[in-house]
């Protein structure tokens, strides 16, 4: 059976363009469309689709308010279609915190051509969403996702002694995709301020990762920021790969440094988990913990196998707690995983790895 997609967007041009694009894929069928949530709601109750493609900024009722209501009443896998603006990015991240499973970026100008050029990405996002199990997150409550003031965890952040930071540099690597923004929040907010340095690849469009890192920095005891070329991965710091760029680590003088560079997509992704994992496999002697979280596809599986064979400790999120059990499953199939754990045990696993000395 085809994947039934329902579009909610106030732009008639967008709805028409999306209808045209989706007709070209035999696995997807446009189940209907509406210009705003108020019109869409009774249509969705009458016939529930497999996936919602939801605009954020709309008159009458914005997409974020509608998403929160829908996730509370009858969750439907939802992909957000958001503009590449500061406000669009902010609301898209709030939507991910509220339970959306993916984001597709769109510009304010040249929209029709952009959507046609991005057809492959759009179709992949919809298919991934159709295989997901959406969940409402606590971050989805109004006003909590991007608070103006830091919560207690960040407010209580303490300085990490420099000598300790230099002597205990055992990096943690995390790869994630669909459902990963929520999963990362669960893991990172449970870690203390002096946790080992963490390098993260989360599949996310360009322009969104900097704001996502800013949001996480406000929620976590650790410092969190978008990676920049040359950053040292030190204790108490999590670096997130910037959207549209690859993140690698190089080792020099016993320390790990970020290498942020352009390049072709790997496994259809940029940033790619495989690129990060492979870079560390080339320079590690087992002093690394690699974690594969929820996501569709196989990005990172082969890189994790190289890490595993080189002596790194490798963990995968279990199927029950994954939004999409794709990337962890592929790593497990390759024999690249030492242990499969539920999401709520990943933070303690990181602390146990750090305590081994």
Secondary structure, 3 states (H helix, E strand, C coil): CCEEEEEECCCHHHHHHHHHHHHCCCCEEEEEEECCHHHHHHHHHHCCCCEEEEECCCCCCCHHHHHHHHHHHHCCEEEEEEECCHHHHHHHHHHHHHCCCEEEEECCCCHHHHHHHCHHHHHHHHHHHHCCCCCCCHHHCCCCCCCCCCCHHHHCCCCCCHHHHHHCCCCEEEEECCCHHHHHHHHHCCCCCCCCCEEEEECCCCCCHHHHHHHHHHHCCCEEEECCCCCECCCCEEEECCCCCEEEEEEECCEEEEEEECCCCECCECCCHHHHHHHHHCCCCCCCEEEECCECCCCCHHHHHHHHHCCCEEEEECHHHCCCECHHHHHHHCCCCCEEECHHHHHHHHHHHHHCC
